[in-house]
Amino acid sequence: MNSCCCHHTSEAKTARAQRLFAVAGWLVPSALLAVMPKCPVCVMGYVGLATGMGISLSTASLLRTTLIVLCIVSLGTLLGKQLVPRVIFLRSIYLNAGRTT
């Protein structure tokens, strides 16, 4: 009898890729917040080094603020995805505990 396990390896690769994307979803915004420069002048320097183009102070300030907001929203969304199923589960346990059968 010839047994093939090709479908098992593809499912394992898919699960591994999903876990990798989940970790990257937390890691990227967290790392951006950790290395975010504190002042707009530093943002101007980093943009200049990365692209070779200069930007104004007001643009650097707006870019910094936008990146911070996007990182916080991204982390909040990920946190919500983790907490909502747990809250719903705990709520159902709490509501069912009051009932007597």
N, C-alpha and C positions, 0 to 999 in steps of 0.2 A: 504494500500500500504506500502510495506516495503522498506525503502530507506537506503542504506548503504553508509557511508562516509569513508570507509577504504582507498580508493585510495587517498582521499584528505589528510589524515594524513601522508601517506607515502611520498607524494609530499612535504608536509611541512617539514618533517624530512630531506628529501634530500636537500631542499633549506637551511635549518638551518645548515646542515653539510657543505655545500659549503661555506656559510658565515663564519663558524668557521675555515675552512681551509684557507680561504682568510685572515682572521685576523691573524692566526698563521703564515702564510707565511710572513707577515710584522713583527710580534712580535718577532719571534725567531732570525732572523739575527740582528735585532735592539738591542735586549737584549744581544746577544753575543758580539756585538761591544761595548756596554755600559760597560760590565763587563770584557772586555778583559784586561789582565794585560799589563802594559807598558813595562816591562822588561822580558827578557827570563828567568832570575833566578826565577821570580815569577811563570812563566809557569812551570818550573821544579818542584817547590814546589807544585803547584796544581795537576800536573800529579802524583807526588809522593803520595800526600794525597788521590787522587781518586783511583789510581790503586795499590799502594804499590810498584811500580817499579820506579827506577830512570832512567832519560834520560840525555843525554849529553847536554851541552850548545848549541852546534850547532844544534842539533835536536830540542831543545826547540825553538830556534830562527826561524828555518824553519817551525815548527808547528804553531807558532804565525803568521808568515807572510802568510802562507797558509790559516789559518782561517780568517784573515782579508780580503784577496783577495776573498775568497768564499762568505763571508758576503756581501762585496761590489757588487760583481757580482749578487748575489741573489737579493739584493735590487734594483740594476739597472734593472734587468729583470722584477721585479714586477712593477717598475716605468714605464718602457716601455710598459707593458701590459695595464697600466692605461692611459698613454698619447697618444698612437698611435690611438686608436679609436676616441679620442677627436680631435686630430689634423686632422684626415681624415674628420670628421664631419665639423669642422670649415673651412677646405679647400673647401669642397663642397659648403658650404654656401657662401663663398667668391667668388668662381667661378660662382655660379648661380646668385649672386647679380649683376654681370656685364652684364648679358644677359637681354635683354628686350623682353617681349612676346607680 
